Amino acid sequence: MSESENSSTAASQSQCDELAAAVLRYCEANHFKIAAAESLTGGLLADAFVRIPGASKVFLGSAVTYDIRAKAKILSVNADLLAREGAVHPEVARQMAAGTAQLYRQTEDGDCVIGLATTGVAGPGPDGDKPAGLVYIGCSLPCGFNGIRARQTAAYELRLKGDREAVRHETVQCILEKLRTLSALSQE
């Protein structure tokens, strides 16, 4: 790796750390928890949170469900949807996010878990008719998150460029940025 690539990687990691820390602070102050369901990121999203000291006050865990059968069994993603569309689909990301919020929900905490999900094609080539860099992130937000009145779950499409590692790391950065935006942290 060249010196400029090392510098770029360090700057990207620093920005990711700042985003994760801001999200964790917001969630701790507002009594929210975070859980993740990861496919193409394979634990990188969890790492983004656990790199931050004190993350255990907010971050509950991450289910790495790389296999489509694991998505159905562990996260309750609809098996017919997976058979019909494959893992790279906005409804799969949505169901993964909702499934992880439910999986990590603790009775004593109530419905306060933010479910995050990543699924997509990291590359190097396409997966069938789905090009490398096509990613869906899912966010399942509980009542009270930035003033919402009922749980909302949505998926967002990303079209990323770069090699496999770049797509995986940029996915993490994008989901952290999305969560910051949804929490209105960008307004502070």
Summary of the structure (lengths in Angstrom):
residues: 188
radius of gyration: 15.9
end to end distance: 36.4
largest distance: 49.9
contacts: 641
relative contact order: 0.16
helix: 50%
strand: 20%
